[in-house]
C-alpha cells in the first residue's frame, strides 16, 4: 500500500518537473 502511494507521488513529482522544465524552455529559450 505504502509503496503504491510512494510510486504515485514520485510519478506526479516527475510529471511536475517535466512540465516546469518544458515551461522554462518555452519562456526562456536557450538558443
Secondary structure, DSSP 8 states (H G I E B T S, - for coil): -HHHHHHHHHHHHHHHHHHHHHHHHHHS---
